[in-house]
Amino acid sequence: MHLSQSTTKRRLLAAAIVVGMVYWLGSMGRSGIAFPEFADWPKPLVIALKATATGLLVAAAWVAATTPVRRLLAISLSVIWVADIVLAVRFVVLAGMIFVVAHVIAITAYAKVRDPRKATPPYLILSASVPVVGMAWLLFATQGTEISLLMSLFPAFSLVSAAVALQSRYPLWSLGAGTVIFSLSDIVGVMSLTLENGIGLSWLVWLTYFAGLSLIVWTLIQAPEPENPQG
């Protein structure tokens, strides 16, 4: 039976959410928050679940990539998928550098569909507040730790990407919110790597990371074409 692109996109997104929730249960167990019976899953299974959940989101984004901007965003999500796998095998700095590449691609895409109607003080203040507040929170939360400049740069790029996304023609409440939530995962991720008991934050890292990506992909599936100013 031939499935329409619309049906395929939605099924991929739904499958991603199911796998992502299974992975989240495991992260809750490993964090010592709940579900201790899921805490000792084999490492290959953990990596496979993580890669599958994000990979299904990437697949949905590619099915929805019907315009140049959406193809750029699908490329960005693909690079994020690679970075996530690299991070899962503990190459933290390399993963961070790959994430930066993904954010630069996303910034390029959002800049191509900048909405001139958002060049007003309320929108500009909202966009500017995201990196300012985000970095202030990160520096406050990690004060007294040995956080490196390089580690702090990783969430900085994510926050700038969110700020540019908020100025795009994509909806604030879906893609805008998704990029902000995703940047929150980068902040919490750095905290989990630098704070003494940071491992307990892994469940929150995944929740914000996956929720943010899901909102971004859902926007690519549902929202009108951003290249159309009337869309």
C-alpha positions as CSV (number, residue, x, y, z in Angstrom):
1,M,0.0,0.0,0.0
2,H,1.4,3.4,-1.0
3,L,1.6,5.9,1.8
4,S,1.3,9.6,1.3
5,Q,4.2,11.8,2.3
6,S,1.9,13.4,5.0
7,T,1.1,9.9,6.5
8,T,4.8,8.9,6.3
9,K,6.0,12.1,8.1
10,R,3.5,11.6,10.9
11,R,4.2,7.9,11.4
12,L,7.9,8.6,11.6
13,L,7.4,11.3,14.2
14,A,5.0,9.1,16.2
15,A,7.5,6.2,16.1
16,A,10.3,8.6,17.2
17,I,8.3,9.8,20.2
18,V,7.6,6.2,21.3
19,V,11.3,5.2,21.1
20,G,12.3,8.5,22.7
21,M,10.0,7.9,25.6
22,V,11.5,4.4,26.1
23,Y,15.0,5.9,26.1
24,W,13.8,8.6,28.6
25,L,12.6,5.8,31.0
26,G,16.1,4.4,30.9
27,S,17.6,7.8,31.5
28,M,15.4,8.3,34.6
29,G,16.7,4.9,35.9
30,R,20.3,5.8,35.3
31,S,19.8,9.2,37.0
32,G,18.4,7.5,40.1
33,I,15.1,9.5,39.8
34,A,12.7,6.6,39.1
35,F,12.4,3.2,37.3
36,P,15.5,1.6,38.8
37,E,14.7,-1.6,36.9
38,F,15.7,0.3,33.7
39,A,19.0,1.6,35.1
40,D,21.2,-1.3,34.0
41,W,20.4,-1.6,30.3
42,P,23.4,-2.7,28.2
43,K,25.4,0.2,26.7
44,P,24.8,-1.0,23.1
45,L,21.0,-1.0,23.7
46,V,21.2,2.5,25.2
47,I,23.1,3.9,22.2
48,A,20.8,2.1,19.8
49,L,17.7,3.5,21.3
50,K,19.1,7.0,21.4
51,A,20.3,6.8,17.7
52,T,17.0,5.3,16.6
53,A,14.8,8.0,18.3
54,T,16.8,10.9,16.9
55,G,17.2,9.1,13.5
56,L,13.5,8.7,13.1
57,L,13.1,12.5,13.7
58,V,15.7,13.1,11.1
59,A,13.9,10.8,8.6
60,A,10.7,12.7,9.2
61,A,12.5,16.0,8.6
62,W,13.9,14.7,5.3
63,V,10.4,13.6,4.1
64,A,9.2,17.1,4.9
65,A,12.2,18.8,3.2
66,T,10.4,20.1,0.2
67,T,12.1,23.5,0.0
68,P,15.7,24.7,0.2
69,V,15.3,26.1,3.7
70,R,13.8,22.8,5.0
71,R,16.5,20.9,3.3
72,L,19.1,23.0,5.2
73,L,17.3,22.3,8.4
74,A,17.1,18.5,7.6
75,I,20.9,18.7,7.0
76,S,21.3,20.4,10.4
77,L,19.3,17.7,12.1
78,S,21.3,15.0,10.4
79,V,24.5,16.6,11.7
80,I,22.9,16.7,15.2
81,W,22.2,13.0,14.9
82,V,25.9,12.3,14.1
83,A,27.0,14.5,17.0
84,D,24.6,12.7,19.4
85,I,26.1,9.3,18.5
86,V,29.6,10.7,18.9
87,L,28.6,12.1,22.3
88,A,27.1,8.7,23.3
89,V,30.5,7.1,22.9
90,R,32.1,9.8,25.1
91,F,33.9,12.0,22.6
92,V,32.5,15.1,24.2
93,V,34.7,17.8,22.6
94,L,34.4,16.3,19.1
95,A,30.6,16.0,19.6
96,G,30.4,19.6,20.7
97,M,32.3,20.8,17.6
98,I,29.9,18.8,15.4
99,F,26.9,20.3,17.2
100,V,28.4,23.8,16.5
101,V,28.4,22.9,12.7
102,A,24.8,21.9,13.0
103,H,23.8,25.2,14.7
104,V,25.7,27.2,12.0
105,I,23.7,25.5,9.3
106,A,20.4,26.1,11.2
107,I,21.3,29.8,11.7
108,T,21.9,30.1,7.9
109,A,18.5,28.5,7.3
110,Y,16.6,30.7,9.7
111,A,18.3,33.8,8.4
112,K,17.0,33.0,4.9
113,V,13.4,33.3,6.1
114,R,13.7,36.2,8.5
115,D,10.4,37.9,9.1
116,P,10.5,41.7,8.7
117,R,7.4,41.9,10.8
118,K,9.4,40.8,13.8
119,A,11.8,43.7,13.5
120,T,10.0,45.4,16.3
121,P,11.1,46.0,19.9
122,P,9.1,43.2,21.6
123,Y,10.4,40.6,19.2
124,L,13.9,41.9,19.2
125,I,14.0,42.0,23.0
126,L,12.6,38.4,23.1
127,S,15.3,37.2,20.7
128,A,18.1,39.0,22.4
129,S,17.1,37.8,25.8
130,V,17.5,34.1,24.9
131,P,21.3,34.1,24.6
132,V,21.8,36.7,27.4
133,V,19.6,34.9,29.9
134,G,20.8,31.4,28.8
135,M,24.5,32.2,29.2
136,A,23.9,34.1,32.5
137,W,22.1,31.0,33.9
138,L,24.9,28.7,32.7
139,L,27.7,30.8,34.2
140,F,25.7,31.2,37.5
141,A,24.9,27.5,37.7
142,T,28.5,26.4,37.1
143,Q,30.3,29.0,39.2
144,G,33.1,27.5,41.2
145,T,33.6,24.7,38.7
146,E,36.3,24.3,36.1
147,I,34.1,24.9,33.1
148,S,36.3,25.7,30.0
149,L,35.7,28.4,27.5
150,L,35.2,25.8,24.8
151,M,32.5,24.0,26.8
152,S,30.7,27.3,27.3
153,L,30.8,28.0,23.6
154,F,28.7,25.0,22.7
155,P,25.5,26.2,24.3
156,A,26.3,29.8,23.1
157,F,25.9,28.7,19.4
158,S,22.7,26.8,20.3
159,L,21.3,30.0,22.0
160,V,22.2,32.2,19.0
161,S,20.4,29.7,16.7
162,A,17.3,29.9,18.9
163,A,17.5,33.7,18.8
164,V,17.6,33.8,15.0
165,A,14.9,31.2,14.8
166,L,12.6,33.5,16.8
167,Q,13.1,36.1,14.1
168,S,12.1,33.7,11.3
169,R,8.7,33.2,9.6
170,Y,8.2,29.9,11.4
171,P,5.7,30.0,14.3
172,L,7.1,31.2,17.7
173,W,5.0,28.6,19.6
174,S,6.3,25.6,17.8
175,L,9.7,26.1,16.1
176,G,10.6,29.1,18.3
177,A,9.8,27.1,21.4
178,G,11.5,24.0,20.1
179,T,14.8,25.8,19.5
180,V,14.7,27.5,22.9
181,I,14.0,24.1,24.6
182,F,16.8,22.5,22.6
183,S,19.2,25.2,23.7
184,L,18.2,24.5,27.3
185,S,19.3,20.9,26.8
186,D,22.8,22.2,25.8
187,I,22.9,24.3,29.0
188,V,21.8,21.4,31.2
189,G,24.2,19.1,29.3
190,V,27.2,21.2,30.2
191,M,26.0,21.4,33.8
192,S,25.8,17.6,33.8
193,L,29.4,17.3,32.7
194,T,30.8,19.9,35.1
195,L,28.8,19.7,38.3
196,E,29.8,17.2,41.0
197,N,26.4,15.3,40.8
198,G,25.7,16.2,37.2
199,I,24.9,12.6,36.2
200,G,21.6,13.0,37.9
201,L,20.6,15.6,35.3
202,S,20.8,13.2,32.3
203,W,17.1,12.6,32.3
204,L,16.5,16.3,32.0
205,V,19.1,16.6,29.2
206,W,17.3,14.0,27.1
207,L,13.8,15.4,27.9
208,T,14.7,18.9,26.8
209,Y,16.8,17.7,23.9
210,F,14.2,15.4,22.4
211,A,11.2,17.6,23.1
212,G,13.0,20.5,21.4
213,L,13.9,18.5,18.3
214,S,10.4,17.0,18.2
215,L,8.8,20.5,18.1
216,I,11.2,21.5,15.4
217,V,10.4,18.5,13.3
218,W,6.6,18.8,14.0
219,T,6.9,22.4,12.7
220,L,8.6,21.2,9.5
221,I,5.7,18.8,9.0
222,Q,2.8,21.1,9.8
223,A,3.8,24.7,9.1
224,P,3.3,26.5,5.8
225,E,6.3,27.0,3.6
226,P,8.5,29.7,5.2
227,E,9.8,30.9,1.8
228,N,6.3,32.2,1.2
229,P,5.9,35.5,3.1
230,Q,2.2,35.0,3.2
231,G,2.6,31.4,4.6
